[in-house]
């Protein structure tokens, strides 16, 4: 996969849930939200406090994290609000 900003090749792997290429080391798929640390037959549900339809990406343009409970899962930045 290529960086959308600089076109540099980013090492990645395939999401077992949807088949999208995700960066190596990612915790969640950026396309479907699948937790890459869980088994393929497990799903993230609303009991975990994570809503796939309304997920919020980290506002830092260089981070691939998502916001859960007001904090980015990758870089740890807190989101105002």
N, C-alpha and C positions, 0 to 999 in steps of 0.2 A: 504494500500500500504506500501511496505517496502523500507527503505533507501537502495540504491544500494551499499553503502559503509559499513555501520555498521549493516545492517539487522534489525534495530529498526523499529517498526511499526509507521507509520506516519498517523495521522488522515486525512481522505480525503472524498471527495464527487465525484459524477459522473458528467462529462461534459454533459450538455443537448444536445449538438450538435453531439458528436461522441461516447459518452458512456465511455470514458477513465476515470479512477480514477485520480483525481487531488488533491494536498494537500489543506487542509482547508485554506482559506484566499487568495488563488491564484487569480490573476486578469485575467490571461489568461490560457487556456488549453495548456499544453506542447505538446500535440499531434497535434491538429488541429488549434491552435491559436485563438480559439473562445474567445471573451471577456466575462468573466463570470458575468460581471455587466450589460450585455445587454439582451434584450429579445431574445428568441430562433430564431425568424424569422428575426432578424437583422444580417447582415454580416459585417465583417471588410473588407473594400475595399481599393484600392490604393489611394483614395482621402484622407484617414486618414494618409497616409505616411507609411502604414504597408503592406508589401508584404509577404503573407503566404509562398510562395514557396522559398523565399530567406531570411526568418527571421534569425536573429542572436541571439543565446543564450548568456546570460551573461557569460563572461570568468571566473568569480569567480566560482569555482567548487562546492560551497555550495549554490549558489543562483539559483532560478528557474525563474528569470526574463528574458526578451528579450530586445534587444537593439532597441530603437526607437530614432531617431534624435541624435545618439551618446551617449545616456544615458540609463542605465538599468531602466526598469519600476518598479523593486522591491527594489533593494538596492541603486539605485541612482548613482552608479559609472559611471564615464565617460570613454568612450572607446577611446583610442588614434587613431587618423587617420582622 
